[in-house]
């Protein structure tokens, strides 16, 4: 490849650069990956209505979310382990997002802690929360996010249990390995020398930055296993009130796929929701996020900010999501492919690619601003 042109080109570069277990962790879904595929197919099935002879010489991709103006209607989604994909990956991505004028969301299970990302940025970034059994750990993270001036809290609510992700299990993540299995994993890691030098040497320390003080464990894989024991299946709507005791800013609930759940989210005071199936990583055969977006946006879009994620790989995808009622999209795998391929420069390139694709799409649709994108741009 002479020069990457699309998000999928960066995916191909990430596949070459990353150890297989890490690429599959990012790229894979649960069970047979039906929902993972459905997310992409839902975008492919929509047809856009091309219009001609309209003045589209001045295009505006800006929007605003939670009082902040964005250069285009996206935010970088939270990705666990992102600091394993490139040296201090979360910091590199946050800096690239800030330069591009869009929010970055730091995962609870990121490698870089809140404070490190804060030191590397000026604009407020978002923080993503998993509710854990140890409420003391959760309280401490919320207080740290509040102290760091995070611009929004993204509370992931679709994880009462971990989905079965067979790629991860086959690669040895979350399972007890035989001596042969450990040897194969070690070979997978050491055979990617460039990645190893970047992440394993220059990118140290490799710990779960926001959780390193939560336990006496220090080994990365031991910490990963510990987090699986912390998944709390007892979480209900009443936890929203508990979170509000320690978080004063915008609260976004991520993982809504049902109209009634969307209404309950509004009733409990959510400032935003993300229509999301966790990137196809939880309930396989759940609907594609895009397919349920219109009903949810119609039901609650006038009462809360409706975002979506799942399958967004291009600026055309962003336009289609906006047409069906989203205010903006969370972009996850796309930016991780970029950071894995080329660090902060890769993230910047991915964001710029999405922006230029959106601009071209808008021009061919005959619209000049993102708030003009509605169902009228879709073929019946």
N, C-alpha and C positions, 0 to 999 in steps of 0.2 A: 504494500500500500504506500503510494507516494505521499499522500496527505489525507488525513481523516476529514470527511466532509459532513458526516451525520452522527447522530448519537449511536447508531448501530455500528459505525466504524470504530468508535471509542470502545464499544462493547468487545469488538474483535481484538483490539489492542489489550484490553484488560484480561481477556482470556489467555492471551499469550504471556502476559507478565505475571499474573497471580498464580500461586499454588492452587491446584484444583479444588481443594477443600474450601478455600476462601472465595474463589469465583463462584462455586456452586452455592455457597452460603448466601451470596448476594443475588444470584441469578435464579435460584430455585423457588419452588412452592411446595405445598403440602400434597400428600398422597399422589394421585396421578396427574396433578398440576392442571386440572381442567379449568379451574377459576383463573389461574395464571394465564392460560391461553385465552380464556373468554375476555379478560380485560383488554387484550390487544385486538381480538376479533370484533369487539363492540365498536371500537374506533374505526376499524376497516370497513364495517358494514354501513356506516353513515356516509351519505353523499352530500357534497357541497354544491351550492347554486352559484355558478359563475355569472357575474354581471359585467357589462361593457360600457364604455364611453361615459365613465364617471371620473370626476377630478379626484384622483387619489395621490396627488403629488405631495401632500403633507399627511403623514401617518403618525398616530399617537398611540403607543402601546402602554401608556401609564395607567395605573389604577391606584386605589388606596385601600388599606386594610388596617383596622384598629388604630386609626389616626396617623398612619405612616404612608407616605406616597411611595409607590413601587415603580420601577422602570418598566416592568411587565408583570402580568398577573400570575406569578408563580412564587413559591417559597421552596427552599430545599428541605426535603422531608428528613425526619430523624432516621438514621441508619446505625444500628448497633455494630460495634467492631470496626467502624469506619477507619479508625486509626491503625488498623491492621492492613488496610488496602494501600496505604501510602504513609510515608513518614509524617507523624502527627497530623493524620488525615483530616480530622475535624477542624483543626486550626487552619490548615490550608484552604479548606472549603469555605469556612466562615469568612476568611479574608477575601476570597474570590467573590463570594456573594455580596459582601459589603461594597466592593468596588463596582459590582454590577447593579447595585441598588435594589437588591431583593433580600428577604430574610433567610437566615440559616437556622435550622432547628437542631440542637444538640441532643443526642439520645442519652437517656439514663445510663445505658450500658456502652457509652462511648469510651474510647481510650483516653482522650484528653478531658481533664476536669473543667468544670464551669469557669473557674478562676483563670485557667490558662487561655481559654477561648476569649474571655473578657479582656485579658491583657493584650491580645492580638487584634482587637477590634475597637471601633469607636461607636458604631451604630448598635442599638439593642438587638441581640439575637433571641430566638425563641428557645425554650427548654421543653423537652418531652418527658413526661412522667409515666412510669409504670408503678402501679400500686403494689407494694410488697407487704408480706406478712408482718415484717418488722416496721411498725408505724414510726418508730423513732428514726429509722434510716430515712423514711420518706419525709418526715418533718424537717430533718436536717437538710435534705436536698432542696426542699421548697424554700427554706430560709436562705440558703446559699444563692438560689436563683433570684430571689427577691433582692438580696443584697447586691447582686451583680447587675441589677437593672434590666433583667430579661424582659423583652417586649411582649411576650405572651407565653402562656403555659399550654402545651398540647398534651392533654391527658388521654392516653391510649386506653380505650375501654373495651376492646374486643379480645382480651387475653385472659379469660378465666382459667384456661389451660393452654399449654403449648400445642400448636398444631403439629401433626406428624410430618416431618420434612425428610423424606426418604433419602434425598441426596446427602443431607447432613449426616444421617445415620450411616449410610454407606461409606462416607469419608471419615468416619470415626468421631464425629462431634457428638458429645453427650452420651457416649457408650464406653463400656470397658473394653479396651483393645487387647487382643492377643499379642504376644511378642512379634509375630509376623505383621500384624496390623500396625503396631508401633513403628516397625521398620519401614513399612510402606509410607506411613505418614511422614516420617523423618526424610525419606527420599523425596517425597513431594515437595517438602519445604526447602531442602538444600539444593534441589535441582533448579531452583529459581533464584540464581545468584544476585541478579540486579535487585530484585524485590528484597532479598535477605539483607543486603547491605543497606538499602534505603530504610527499611522498617526495623529489622532486627538489630542493626548497629547504630545508624544515625537517628533512628526514631525512638530510642529508649527514653524513659521507662515504659514498658508495655504492661499496663495495668488498667483495670476499669477505673478510670479517673474519678468518677463520682461515687464509687463504691469502695475504694481502696481502704477507707477507714472503717468500713462497716463490719469487717471480719478480720481475724488474724491471718487468713489465707493471703498469700501474695502471688502464687503462681497463676498465670493467666487462665489456664484451663481449669484449675481448681476454682477460681472465681467464677468462671462461666458455669460450672456445675452448681455452685452455690446459688447463683441467681435462679436456676431452674427450681430449686427448692423453695424459693421465695414467691413464686407465682401464687396469688391469693384468689382462690375460687369463691370466696365468700363476699366479694365486693358487690355492692348494690348502689342504687341511686343515692342512698344516704351518705356515701363517701364524698359526694360533691360538696355537701355542706361542710364536711370535715376539712377538705382541701381548702375551701374558702377561708378557713380560719388562719391559714398560713400563706395564702396567695392573694394579693390585692389587684393584680392586673387582669387583662383579658384572659378568659378561660375558653379553650377550644377542646371539644370532645371529638376524638378521632376513632372511627370504627363504626359509624352509623350506616346501616343498610336498610332500615325499616322506617316507614313513615311514622308509625306510632312512637318508635324510639326517638325519632327526630322531634316530635312534639313534646315528649318527656324531657328531652335535653333543653328545649326552650323553656319549659315550665320550671326547670331547676336553675335557670339563669345562665345557661351557657352563652357566651358572647359569639361563639362560632361552632360549627360542626364540620367534620371532614367525612364526606361520604366515601367509605373505604372498606375494602375486604382484606386489609393488611397485605396488599400486594399478592393475594392468592396464597398466603402462607399459613392461613388458619383453617377455616372450614372449606374444604374442597367441594366444588359444586354449589357454593354460594354464588349469587348473581354477580355479574360484572358491575363494578362501581358505576360505570357510565349508564348502564341499563336502568338503574333505580334512581339515578340523579334527578330526572325530570319530575317525578312524583314528589320527591323530598323537597326539591327547590320550590315547587308550587305550594306545598303545604306550609313551609316555614321560612321561605326565602325573604319574606317581608319583615320577619321578626328577628332573624339572626344571620350572620355571614355564613354562606354555604360554600365550602371548598370541596374538592374531590381529589382522590389519588387512585392510582392503579392503572398501569399501562401507558402512561404519558411518555412518549418518545420523540415528539416533534412539535413544532409550532402549530401545525395543522391540528394535532390532537388538542392542544390548548384551545384553539378556536372552536372546535366541536364541543368541548366541555362547557365553554362559555355560552354557546348557543343553547345548550340544554339546561342552563340555569346556574352554573357555578360562577362564583365571583373570582375565583382563582384556583390554580391547581398546585398540589404538592408534588414535587418531582423528586423521586428517590433513586431508583437504580441508575437513571441517566447521569446524575452527578457523580455517583460512585464509580461508574465506568470511566468518567473523565478523570477523577482524582487517581484512580488506579493506573490509568494509562500515562498521565503526565502531570500529576500533582495539581497545584493551584492553577497552573496554566491550562490544564485539561478541563478543570471545572469552569474556568472563565470561557474557554472555547465552547463548551456545551451550552452554557447560558446564552452566549452570543449567537450560537447556531439556532437555538429555540427562538430567540428574539427575531432574527432575520427571517426564519421560516414563518413566524407569525405575521411579520410585516408583509411578506409576499402573499400570504394567504388573504390577509385583509384587503390588499390592493385588488386581487382577483375576485374577491367577493363584492367589491365596490363599497367598502366601508373604510372610514378613516380614523375611528377611535374604537377602543375595545368595548365601550358601553353601547356601541351600535350593533354588536354581535348578539343576535337573538335567533329564535327559531326560523325567522325569515331567511336566514342564509343556508338553510338545509332544504334539500329536495324532499318532496312529500313521499 
